[in-house]
Amino acid sequence: MEIIAEEMSLDDIESISERLYERLEDAGIDEAEVLKNAREDLVLWDGYFDENVVRGRDDMNFLLRDQWSAVERSEFSRLFKPAMTFNKLYDVTKKIAGEQRKNKPDLMVRSLTGKAHQQQIDLRADLVRTISYKSQNDLVYQTAFRSSLMMGYGAFEICLDYESPMSFNQTIRYELIPDASRTSFDPTAMMPHKGDGNFCSRQYLYTKQEFYATYPHVMNPVSYSDPRSLLDFQWETRDTIVVCKYTRKEWFPIKLLLLSNGQSVTQEEWDDMQREIKIKQELASSSQVVGDIILRDIPTVVGERNSKDYRIRQYILTQNQIIDFTDWPSKHLPIIFVDGDSNYINGKQYTRSFIHEAKDAQKFVNYVGSEIAAEIKNRRREQWLGTPDNIQGNEQSWRNPELQSGILIAKPDPKTGQMPQKMPQWELSQTLLQQFQRGSQDMREIMGFSENEALQGRDMSGKARRERKMEGSMSAYVWFDNLNQALEQGGRVVLDLLPFIVGEDERHMIVSKADGRTEPITLNKITGQSENGDPVRENVLDEGDYDVEIDTGPSFAVQKDIALEFFQQTIQANPQTFPLIADLWAKNLDVQYMPQIASRFKTLVPPQIIAEEEGKPAPPQQPNPQQQMMQFQMQKQQQEMAMNAQKMKIEEQQLMERAEELRIRKEKHLLEQAEMIMKSQEMSDERDIERQKMGLESKRLALDFEKADKDFSAKLAQVLSSVHQSNSSER
């Protein structure tokens, strides 16, 4: 307190106390009544569950600390026998816890009404997955499951916390509870996770410095203490302060109203709706056209009944005062009970750890093993039987006969004439060995592992190995099933708290996707404005009824066997598929250097598949020699086909040109023939004309000849006449 006083003034401390009292008064909380209820509830749980707590702690001590009582140890010491411990239960428990750690459950969000969009379901699932990852849920679940195996029950808590000491952003966190006996629940709760109870509590341990730094206004705190642990934890009363986080449902009556539109509302909600109804009525009265439509949309009360509801308040208490409180913003209690294997007798719950029924068989193995060890320790070590006269003069070589090399010198006894006799080899009692094996077998059968477990390695069939592992996993099925119900309840609490931590303002987060990728998003991101000026947002958690369910399968070992058998059959049927599943096949091998093998085989997987699984852009595809050769051959074939097609096209074109040429030649020939015919006709016509001309000419010539002949005859006659005349004259 001196250190706190140096950092804070007394006025500041008094101011914190005054604000706390004002908050208590405003909330109508009676501090004395709350402390009384908390005390009564914790005492009620202690009386109800005390036997389970004592038995669970005994089982855990037997499994982890010591399997011998003080009386048993003293008795063995009196008989000079060693008290040996052959703890065969712890290994089985570790393996089952390891199965749970490897077989990780997946919480899936679903809509109860079926009206939600898939985008809303995916957004909630991503947020639940992100919260689980940041809270290291693997460790939280493993701690609770180990506690249920070893003690018969466990627990974990859902908390609201700030992202950092310097932040105002709240977040949800899973918190492990290492000692479930420091928790309390409502004895009237019947569900395995105790979520239907009316209260739960947990005791926290603070160092004094941490306590006064967290609650500087608390003076003279009185620690809570566990009466069953007072002798074991006396240091708590000296160096630490134990506070109790007490969460309780506070019930109150309500009146439910059934409206004409099928909606159910409380009286308070109906009163809040009156203002909006009044506005609609005024609009209806002012508009004659759409008035009837508006009035039909206004709901009316068609039924009512009395019911009940509750709010949950969370208190931080010491035994003498309330040091803090808050309204828990969920309808589910924050501490989840993880049941082991419970049964109810006369209305009272009795839990059982996984190893409880095998404790006697383990003790039997310890007894028999200790007897075997005592027999080995106390056995007679004589190797030879003889008399002093047999070794007279050779006592030194017979002092340690097992160290003597060569021969052992002896002589016959003078009285009996006998030589030293070699003692038979000492042997362990076969009865003790058989009983030791019987005790080990009893433990396996009690815990659900049959005698076929001893045949491991002989039956090489994959189906036989899988059936044997399935049989072992089924022995812890009840513990696994109760854990899954607790995980579902934890998911419901987280789902219920999401709207509270998201709020209405923009908030940047990095969420985990189902395929392992991370993606930055902005919750309540403003993307624009509506027509009436309101902001338009995306990544908003709409109102609706949602629930979670868990997806589980066979144990991790069985799943690996099934996957390995499937891969081997696939590769055998189609060897070309090996590069597609090489890394997955290697990851299912239980061999040394498995991670290195898987990493090297991963290089065989096509890069585009790896990039798609990791959410990265596909890299440029590297040329494969075989594919390149095939591609080259295909290109060559395509080129040859293209060349052949081009050649055929050229030949076709040539044929078409030749055909065109032939056609032209034919037409030319026809034209020539026509011309020849025409010329022949013309020549014939010309010949006719010539003939006619010749005929005319011949006629003309004939006429001319005839005329010339006539003219010649006339002239000749004239000449002759002239000559005659001349001759006549001369005479």
C-alpha positions in Angstrom: 0.0 0.0 0.0 3.0 2.3 0.5 4.0 1.8 -3.1 0.4 2.5 -4.3 0.2 5.6 -2.1 3.3 6.9 -3.9 1.6 6.5 -7.3 -1.9 7.7 -6.2 -3.1 10.2 -3.7 -5.6 9.4 -1.0 -8.1 11.6 -2.7 -7.9 9.5 -5.8 -8.3 6.3 -3.8 -11.3 7.7 -2.0 -12.8 8.9 -5.3 -12.6 5.3 -6.6 -14.4 4.0 -3.5 -17.1 6.7 -3.8 -17.7 5.9 -7.4 -18.1 2.2 -6.6 -20.6 2.9 -3.8 -22.6 5.2 -6.2 -22.7 2.5 -8.8 -23.8 -0.1 -6.3 -26.6 2.3 -5.1 -27.7 3.1 -8.7 -27.9 -0.6 -9.6 -29.9 -1.3 -6.4 -27.3 -3.8 -5.1 -27.3 -4.6 -1.4 -23.7 -5.5 -0.6 -24.5 -7.5 2.4 -27.1 -9.5 0.5 -24.7 -10.3 -2.3 -22.0 -11.4 0.1 -24.5 -13.6 1.9 -25.7 -15.2 -1.3 -22.2 -15.9 -2.5 -21.3 -17.5 0.8 -24.3 -19.7 0.8 -23.9 -20.7 -2.8 -20.2 -21.7 -2.3 -21.1 -23.6 0.8 -23.9 -25.3 -1.0 -21.6 -26.4 -3.8 -18.9 -27.6 -1.4 -21.4 -29.8 0.4 -22.8 -31.1 -2.8 -19.6 -31.7 -4.7 -17.1 -32.3 -1.8 -16.9 -36.1 -2.3 -16.1 -35.6 -6.0 -13.4 -33.1 -5.2 -11.8 -35.3 -2.6 -11.9 -38.4 -4.8 -10.6 -36.4 -7.8 -7.7 -35.0 -5.9 -6.9 -38.5 -4.6 -6.9 -39.8 -8.2 -4.7 -37.0 -9.4 -2.2 -37.5 -6.5 -2.2 -41.2 -7.2 -1.5 -40.6 -10.9 1.0 -37.8 -10.6 2.6 -37.7 -7.1 2.7 -41.0 -5.1 0.9 -44.3 -5.4 1.9 -45.5 -1.9 0.3 -44.4 1.3 2.5 -43.6 4.4 1.3 -46.8 6.1 2.2 -48.9 3.1 5.6 -47.4 2.8 6.4 -47.9 6.5 5.3 -51.5 6.3 7.5 -52.2 3.3 10.4 -50.5 5.0 9.9 -52.7 8.1 10.2 -55.8 6.0 13.2 -54.4 4.1 11.4 -54.4 0.9 11.5 -51.6 -1.7 8.3 -49.7 -2.4 8.5 -49.7 -6.2 6.1 -47.7 -8.5 5.4 -49.0 -12.0 3.1 -46.2 -13.2 1.3 -47.5 -16.3 -1.7 -45.2 -16.0 0.1 -42.0 -16.7 1.2 -43.1 -20.2 -2.3 -44.0 -21.2 -3.7 -40.7 -19.9 -1.0 -38.7 -21.8 -1.8 -40.6 -25.1 -5.6 -39.8 -24.8 -4.8 -36.2 -24.0 -2.5 -36.1 -27.0 -5.3 -37.5 -29.2 -7.5 -34.6 -28.1 -4.7 -32.1 -28.8 -4.1 -33.4 -32.3 -7.8 -33.9 -33.2 -8.7 -30.3 -33.1 -12.5 -29.5 -33.2 -13.9 -26.9 -35.5 -16.7 -24.7 -34.2 -19.2 -24.0 -37.0 -21.8 -21.2 -36.8 -25.3 -21.8 -38.1 -28.5 -19.8 -38.1 -31.3 -21.0 -35.9 -34.0 -19.4 -38.0 -32.5 -20.1 -41.4 -33.0 -16.4 -42.5 -29.4 -15.2 -42.0 -27.2 -14.5 -45.0 -24.2 -16.7 -45.5 -22.0 -13.6 -45.3 -23.2 -13.0 -41.7 -22.6 -16.6 -40.8 -19.1 -16.5 -42.3 -18.2 -13.2 -40.5 -19.2 -14.7 -37.1 -17.4 -17.9 -37.8 -14.2 -15.9 -38.7 -14.5 -13.9 -35.5 -15.0 -17.0 -33.3 -12.0 -18.6 -35.0 -9.9 -15.5 -34.5 -10.7 -15.3 -30.8 -9.9 -19.0 -30.4 -6.5 -18.6 -32.1 -5.6 -15.5 -30.0 -6.6 -17.2 -26.8 -4.4 -20.3 -27.5 -7.5 -22.5 -27.2 -5.4 -25.6 -27.7 -3.8 -25.1 -24.3 -7.1 -24.1 -22.7 -8.9 -27.2 -24.0 -6.0 -29.5 -23.2 -5.8 -28.3 -19.6 -9.6 -28.8 -19.0 -9.5 -32.2 -20.7 -6.5 -33.4 -18.7 -8.2 -32.3 -15.6 -11.4 -34.3 -16.5 -9.3 -37.4 -17.2 -7.3 -37.2 -14.0 -9.9 -35.7 -11.6 -13.2 -36.5 -13.2 -14.0 -32.8 -14.1 -12.4 -29.7 -15.4 -13.3 -26.1 -16.3 -12.4 -23.1 -18.4 -13.6 -19.5 -18.5 -14.7 -16.9 -21.1 -13.4 -13.4 -20.1 -13.8 -9.9 -21.4 -10.5 -8.0 -21.4 -8.9 -5.1 -23.1 -6.6 -5.7 -26.1 -3.7 -4.1 -24.1 -3.3 -2.2 -20.9 -3.2 1.0 -23.0 -6.3 0.2 -25.1 -10.0 0.9 -24.8 -11.0 -1.8 -27.3 -12.4 -4.9 -25.6 -11.9 -8.4 -26.7 -13.0 -11.9 -25.7 -10.5 -14.3 -24.3 -10.5 -18.0 -23.3 -8.8 -18.5 -20.0 -7.5 -21.8 -18.7 -8.3 -23.0 -15.1 -5.4 -25.1 -13.9 -7.2 -26.2 -10.7 -10.9 -26.9 -11.3 -11.5 -27.5 -7.6 -11.3 -23.8 -7.1 -14.5 -23.3 -9.1 -18.1 -23.6 -8.0 -21.4 -24.2 -9.9 -25.1 -24.5 -9.2 -25.9 -28.0 -7.9 -29.3 -27.8 -9.6 -27.7 -27.5 -13.1 -28.3 -30.7 -15.1 -26.4 -30.0 -18.4 -22.8 -31.4 -18.6 -21.4 -27.9 -19.0 -23.6 -26.4 -16.1 -24.7 -23.6 -18.4 -28.3 -24.1 -17.2 -27.3 -23.2 -13.6 -28.0 -20.0 -11.7 -24.5 -19.1 -10.7 -20.8 -20.0 -11.1 -17.7 -18.7 -9.4 -13.9 -19.0 -9.5 -11.2 -18.1 -7.0 -8.3 -16.0 -8.3 -4.9 -15.8 -6.7 -3.2 -12.4 -6.5 0.1 -11.4 -5.0 -0.4 -8.5 -2.6 1.4 -6.1 -4.9 -0.7 -7.1 -7.9 -3.9 -6.9 -5.9 -3.3 -3.4 -4.5 -2.2 -2.2 -8.0 -5.5 -3.6 -9.4 -7.8 -2.6 -6.6 -6.1 0.3 -4.8 -9.3 1.4 -3.1 -9.7 -1.9 -1.1 -8.5 -1.7 2.5 -8.0 -4.8 4.7 -9.2 -7.4 2.3 -10.1 -10.8 3.7 -9.1 -13.6 1.4 -11.3 -16.5 0.3 -9.9 -19.8 1.3 -10.7 -23.4 0.4 -11.3 -25.4 3.6 -10.2 -28.6 1.8 -6.8 -27.0 0.9 -6.0 -25.0 4.0 -3.3 -27.4 5.1 -1.7 -27.6 1.7 -1.9 -23.9 0.8 -1.0 -22.1 4.0 1.2 -19.8 2.0 -1.9 -18.3 0.5 -2.8 -16.7 3.8 0.7 -15.1 4.1 1.9 -13.9 0.7 -1.2 -13.7 -1.5 -4.8 -12.6 -1.6 -7.6 -14.8 -2.9 -10.6 -13.1 -4.5 -13.7 -14.7 -5.8 -15.3 -13.9 -9.2 -19.0 -14.6 -8.5 -21.4 -14.6 -11.5 -25.1 -15.0 -10.8 -28.4 -14.9 -12.7 -30.8 -12.4 -11.3 -34.4 -13.4 -12.2 -37.3 -11.0 -12.5 -40.9 -11.3 -13.8 -42.0 -9.9 -17.2 -45.2 -9.6 -19.2 -45.0 -10.9 -22.7 -47.3 -9.5 -25.5 -48.1 -11.3 -28.7 -48.6 -8.8 -31.6 -50.7 -9.2 -34.7 -47.6 -9.6 -36.9 -46.5 -12.6 -34.9 -43.8 -10.8 -32.9 -43.4 -11.3 -29.2 -42.3 -8.3 -27.1 -42.1 -7.4 -23.5 -44.2 -4.6 -22.0 -41.2 -2.3 -21.9 -40.5 -3.0 -25.6 -44.1 -2.4 -26.4 -44.0 1.0 -24.6 -40.9 1.9 -26.5 -42.7 1.1 -29.8 -45.6 3.5 -29.0 -43.7 6.6 -30.2 -43.1 5.1 -33.7 -46.7 3.8 -33.8 -48.0 7.3 -33.0 -45.9 8.8 -35.8 -47.3 6.2 -38.3 -50.9 7.0 -37.1 -50.3 10.7 -37.7 -49.0 10.0 -41.2 -52.0 7.8 -41.9 -54.4 10.5 -40.8 -52.7 13.1 -43.0 -52.7 10.9 -46.1 -55.9 9.6 -47.6 -54.3 7.5 -50.3 -51.9 5.4 -48.3 -53.5 5.8 -44.9 -55.1 2.4 -44.9 -51.8 0.7 -45.9 -50.0 2.4 -43.0 -52.7 1.5 -40.6 -52.6 -2.2 -41.7 -48.8 -2.3 -40.9 -49.3 -1.0 -37.3 -49.3 -4.1 -35.0 -51.8 -4.6 -32.3 -51.7 -6.7 -29.1 -53.6 -10.0 -29.6 -52.4 -11.9 -26.5 -50.4 -11.7 -23.4 -48.9 -13.9 -20.7 -46.7 -13.6 -17.6 -43.1 -15.0 -17.9 -39.7 -14.5 -16.4 -36.3 -13.3 -17.6 -32.9 -12.7 -16.0 -29.8 -10.6 -16.2 -26.4 -11.8 -15.3 -24.2 -9.8 -12.9 -20.5 -10.5 -12.2 -19.0 -9.6 -8.9 -15.4 -9.5 -7.7 -15.5 -10.3 -4.0 -13.4 -10.7 -0.9 -15.1 -12.3 2.0 -16.0 -8.9 3.5 -16.8 -6.6 0.5 -17.6 -6.1 -3.1 -14.5 -4.7 -4.8 -16.0 -4.5 -8.3 -19.0 -5.5 -10.4 -20.3 -5.4 -13.9 -23.3 -6.5 -15.9 -22.3 -9.5 -17.9 -23.4 -8.8 -21.5 -24.5 -12.3 -22.3 -27.3 -14.8 -21.4 -24.8 -17.5 -20.7 -22.6 -18.0 -17.7 -18.9 -17.4 -18.3 -17.4 -20.5 -16.6 -17.8 -23.7 -18.4 -17.8 -27.0 -16.6 -16.1 -29.9 -18.4 -17.5 -33.2 -17.2 -15.6 -36.5 -17.1 -18.0 -39.4 -16.7 -20.8 -38.5 -14.3 -23.8 -40.4 -13.0 -26.6 -39.3 -10.7 -27.6 -41.2 -7.6 -30.5 -39.9 -5.5 -30.2 -36.6 -7.3 -26.5 -36.1 -6.5 -23.8 -36.1 -9.1 -20.8 -38.4 -8.9 -17.9 -37.9 -11.3 -15.3 -40.4 -12.1 -11.8 -40.0 -13.5 -10.5 -42.1 -16.4 -8.1 -44.0 -14.2 -10.2 -44.4 -11.1 -11.3 -48.0 -11.6 -7.8 -49.0 -12.6 -6.1 -47.8 -9.4 -6.4 -51.2 -7.6 -4.9 -53.0 -10.6 -2.1 -50.4 -10.5 -1.5 -51.0 -6.8 -1.5 -54.8 -7.5 1.2 -54.3 -10.1 3.2 -52.2 -7.7 2.9 -54.8 -4.9 4.0 -57.7 -7.2 6.7 -55.6 -8.8 8.0 -54.7 -5.3 8.0 -58.3 -4.3 10.0 -59.2 -7.4 12.4 -56.4 -6.6 12.7 -57.6 -3.0 13.3 -61.2 -4.1 16.1 -59.9 -6.4 17.5 -57.8 -3.6 17.4 -60.4 -0.9 18.3 -63.5 -2.9 21.1 -65.9 -1.7 24.3 -65.4 -3.6 26.2 -68.7 -2.8 27.6 -70.4 -5.9 29.3 -73.4 -4.3 28.5 -75.8 -1.5 31.4 -77.4 0.4 33.5 -77.7 3.6 36.5 -75.7 4.9 38.6 -78.8 4.3 37.8 -78.7 0.6 39.5 -75.3 0.1 42.2 -75.5 2.8 45.2 -73.7 1.5 43.2 -72.1 -1.4 41.0 -69.8 0.6 42.1 -66.7 -1.4 41.0 -68.0 -4.8 37.7 -69.1 -3.3 37.0 -65.8 -1.7 35.4 -64.5 -5.0 35.1 -67.5 -7.2 33.3 -65.6 -10.0 36.4 -63.5 -10.5 38.7 -66.4 -10.6 40.1 -67.2 -14.1 41.3 -70.6 -15.0 40.6 -73.4 -12.4 39.4 -73.5 -8.8 41.7 -75.8 -6.8 39.9 -78.0 -4.2 40.3 -81.4 -2.6 37.9 -84.0 -1.3 36.7 -83.7 2.3 38.6 -86.2 4.5 35.5 -87.3 6.3 32.9 -87.4 3.5 35.2 -87.6 0.4 32.9 -85.1 -1.4 34.2 -82.3 -3.6 32.6 -78.8 -3.6 29.2 -78.8 -5.4 28.1 -76.1 -7.9 24.8 -74.5 -6.8 22.0 -74.4 -9.4 21.3 -71.0 -11.0 18.9 -68.9 -9.1 15.5 -68.2 -10.9 12.7 -65.6 -10.3 9.4 -67.0 -9.2 7.3 -67.6 -12.3 4.2 -67.1 -10.2 5.2 -63.5 -9.4 6.0 -62.8 -13.1 2.6 -64.2 -14.2 0.8 -62.1 -11.6 2.7 -59.0 -12.7 1.5 -59.6 -16.3 -2.0 -60.3 -15.1 -2.1 -57.0 -13.2 -0.9 -55.2 -16.4 -3.6 -56.9 -18.4 -6.2 -56.1 -15.9 -5.4 -52.4 -16.2 -5.7 -52.5 -20.0 -9.1 -54.2 -19.8 -10.4 -51.9 -17.0 -9.5 -48.8 -19.1 -11.1 -50.3 -22.2 -8.1 -51.6 -24.1 -8.6 -55.3 -25.0 -6.0 -58.0 -25.1 -5.6 -57.4 -28.8 -3.5 -54.5 -27.8 -0.7 -57.0 -27.0 -0.9 -58.2 -30.7 0.3 -54.8 -32.0 2.7 -55.3 -34.9 1.5 -58.8 -35.7 -1.6 -58.0 -37.6 -0.4 -56.0 -40.6 -3.8 -55.2 -42.0 -4.6 -51.5 -42.0 -8.2 -52.2 -41.2 -7.2 -54.3 -38.2 -4.9 -51.6 -36.9 -7.6 -49.0 -37.3 -10.2 -51.1 -35.5 -7.8 -51.7 -32.6 -7.1 -47.9 -32.3 -10.8 -47.2 -32.7 -11.5 -49.6 -29.8 -9.0 -47.8 -27.6 -10.5 -44.4 -28.6 -14.0 -45.5 -27.7 -12.9 -46.2 -24.2 -12.6 -42.5 -23.7 -15.6 -41.5 -25.8 -17.6 -40.2 -22.9 -14.8 -37.8 -21.9 -14.4 -36.6 -25.5 -18.1 -36.1 -25.9 -18.5 -34.2 -22.7 -15.5 -32.0 -23.7 -17.2 -31.3 -27.1 -20.4 -30.2 -25.3 -18.4 -27.8 -23.2 -16.6 -26.4 -26.2 -20.0 -25.8 -27.9 -21.2 -24.0 -24.8 -18.0 -21.9 -24.9 -18.7 -21.1 -28.5 -22.2 -20.0 -27.6 -20.9 -17.6 -25.0 -18.4 -16.1 -27.5 -21.1 -15.8 -30.1 -23.4 -14.0 -27.6 -20.6 -11.5 -26.7 -19.6 -10.6 -30.3 -22.1 -7.7 -30.7 -20.9 -6.2 -27.4 -17.2 -6.1 -28.3 -17.7 -5.1 -31.9 -19.9 -2.2 -31.0 -21.0 0.4 -33.7 -17.7 2.1 -34.5 -15.2 1.2 -37.1 -12.7 -1.4 -35.8 -9.8 -2.9 -37.7 -9.1 -6.6 -37.1 -7.2 -9.4 -38.7 -9.4 -12.5 -38.9 -8.5 -16.1 -39.5 -10.2 -17.9 -42.3 -11.3 -21.5 -42.4 -8.4 -22.5 -44.7 -5.8 -21.0 -42.4 -5.4 -17.7 -44.1 -5.5 -14.4 -42.3 -7.3 -11.4 -43.8 -7.5 -7.8 -42.5 -11.1 -6.4 -42.3 -12.8 -3.3 -41.0 -15.9 -4.0 -38.9 -18.7 -1.5 -39.3 -16.9 0.1 -42.2 -18.6 3.1 -43.7 -18.9 2.8 -47.5 -21.3 5.7 -48.2 -24.6 7.4 -47.3 -28.2 6.4 -47.8 -30.8 8.7 -49.2 -31.8 9.9 -45.8 -28.2 10.7 -44.8 -27.5 7.6 -42.7 -24.1 6.0 -43.2 -24.1 2.7 -45.2 -21.8 0.1 -43.5 -20.4 -3.3 -44.3 -19.1 -6.1 -42.1 -21.9 -5.3 -39.6 -23.2 -7.9 -37.2 -26.9 -8.0 -37.8 -29.4 -9.1 -35.2 -30.4 -12.7 -35.4 -30.5 -16.0 -33.6 -27.3 -18.0 -34.1 -25.8 -21.1 -32.5 -22.6 -23.2 -32.8 -22.0 -26.8 -33.4 -18.8 -28.8 -33.2 -17.5 -30.9 -36.0 -15.6 -33.9 -34.7 -14.6 -37.2 -36.2 -12.6 -40.3 -35.2 -9.5 -40.0 -33.1 -6.4 -38.4 -34.7 -4.6 -41.8 -34.9 -7.5 -43.4 -36.7 -7.9 -40.5 -39.1 -4.2 -40.8 -40.0 -4.6 -44.5 -40.7 -7.6 -43.9 -42.8 -5.9 -41.1 -44.7 -2.7 -43.1 -45.2 -4.6 -46.1 -46.5 -6.6 -43.9 -48.9 -3.4 -42.2 -50.2 -1.7 -45.6 -50.7 -4.7 -47.0 -52.6 -4.9 -43.9 -54.7 -1.2 -43.9 -55.6 -1.3 -47.6 -56.3 -4.3 -47.2 -58.6 -3.0 -44.1 -60.3 0.7 -43.4 -59.7 0.5 -40.1 -61.6 -1.4 -38.6 -58.7 1.5 -38.9 -56.3 2.9 -35.4 -57.0 -0.5 -33.9 -56.1 -0.6 -35.6 -52.6 3.0 -36.2 -51.9 3.3 -33.9 -48.8 -0.1 -35.0 -47.4 1.0 -38.6 -47.7 4.3 -37.9 -45.9 2.5 -36.0 -43.0 0.5 -39.2 -42.2 3.6 -41.3 -41.8 4.7 -42.1 -38.2 8.4 -42.2 -39.0 11.5 -40.3 -38.0 12.3 -37.1 -39.9 8.6 -36.9 -41.0 8.6 -33.1 -41.1 11.7 -33.1 -43.3 10.2 -35.7 -45.6 6.9 -33.8 -45.9 8.9 -30.6 -46.6 10.9 -32.2 -49.3 7.9 -34.0 -50.9 6.1 -30.6 -50.9 8.5 -29.6 -53.7 6.9 -32.2 -55.9 3.4 -30.6 -55.5 2.5 -28.2 -58.3 3.2 -24.6 -57.1 -0.2 -23.4 -58.1 -1.8 -25.8 -55.7 0.4 -24.7 -52.8 -0.3 -21.1 -53.7 -4.1 -21.6 -53.7 -4.0 -23.4 -50.3 -1.9 -20.6 -48.8 -4.0 -17.9 -50.3 -1.2 -16.5 -52.5 -1.2 -15.6 -56.2 -0.2 -18.4 -58.4 3.4 -18.3 -59.4 4.5 -18.5 -63.1 4.5 -22.1 -64.1 8.0 -23.5 -64.5 8.6 -25.5 -67.7 8.6 -29.2 -67.2 11.1 -31.1 -69.5 8.6 -33.8 -70.3 5.8 -31.3 -70.7 8.1 -29.1 -72.7 9.0 -32.0 -75.0 5.4 -32.9 -75.3 4.6 -29.2 -76.0 7.4 -29.1 -78.6 6.1 -32.2 -80.3 2.6 -30.8 -80.2 3.9 -27.5 -81.6 5.8 -29.4 -84.3 2.7 -31.4 -85.1 0.7 -28.2 -85.2 3.2 -26.6 -87.5 3.2 -29.7 -89.8 -0.6 -29.6 -89.8 -0.5 -25.9 -90.5 2.0 -26.4 -93.3 -0.1 -29.2 -94.7 -3.1 -27.1 -94.4 -1.3 -24.2 -96.2 0.0 -26.6 -98.8 -3.5 -28.0 -99.3 -4.8 -24.5 -99.5 -2.2 -23.5 -102.1 -3.0 -26.7 -104.1 -6.7 -26.0 -103.8 -6.0 -22.4 -104.9 -3.9 -23.7 -107.8 -6.7 -26.1 -108.7 -9.2 -23.3 -108.5 -6.9 -21.2 -110.7 -6.5 -24.0 -113.1 -10.2 -24.7 -113.2 -10.7 -20.9 -113.7 -8.1 -21.0 -116.5 -9.7 -24.0 -118.0 -13.0 -22.3 -117.8 -11.6 -19.2 -119.4 -9.9 -21.3 -122.0 -13.2 -23.1 -122.6 -15.0 -19.9 -122.9 -12.3 -18.5 -125.1 -12.5 -21.7 -127.2 -16.2 -21.3 -127.4 -15.8 -17.7 -128.3 -13.2 -18.7 -130.9 -15.6 -21.3 -132.2 -18.3 -18.8 -132.3 -16.0 -16.4 -134.0 -15.0 -19.1 -136.4 -18.6 -19.9 -137.0 -19.3 -16.3 -137.4 -16.3 -15.8 -139.7 -17.3 -19.0 -141.6 -20.8 -17.6 -141.9 -19.4 -14.2 -143.0 -17.0 -15.9 -145.4 -19.9 -17.9 -146.7 -21.9 -14.8 -147.1 -18.9 -13.1 -148.7 -18.5 -16.0 -151.0 -22.1 -15.7 -151.9 -21.7 -12.0 -152.4 -18.5 -12.7 -154.3 -20.3 -15.3 -156.3 -23.1 -12.8 -157.0 -20.5 -10.2 -157.8 -18.6 -12.6 -160.0 -21.9 -13.6 -161.6 -22.7 -10.0 -162.1 -19.2 -9.3 -163.2 -19.2 -12.3 -165.5 -22.5 -11.1 -166.8 -21.1 -7.6 -167.2 -18.0 -9.1 -168.8 -20.1 -11.2 -171.0 -22.1 -8.2 -171.9 -18.9 -6.2 -172.3 -17.4 -9.0 -174.3 -20.5 -9.3 -176.3 -20.5 -5.5 -176.7 -16.8 -5.5 -177.5 -17.4 -8.4 -179.8 -20.1 -6.5 -181.4 -18.0 -3.3 -181.4 -15.1 -5.3 -182.9 -17.4 -6.8 -185.5 -18.7 -3.4 -186.2 -15.3 -1.9 -186.4 -14.0 -4.8 -188.3 -16.9 -4.5 -190.6 -16.3 -0.8 -190.7 -12.6 -1.4 -191.4 -13.4 -4.0 -193.9 -15.8 -1.6 -195.4 -13.2 1.1 -195.4 -10.7 -1.3 -196.9 -13.2 -2.3 -199.4 -14.0 1.2 -200.1 -10.4 2.0 -200.3 -9.7 -0.8 -202.6 -12.6 0.2 -204.6 -11.5 3.7 -204.9 -8.1 2.7 -206.0 -9.4 0.8 -208.7 
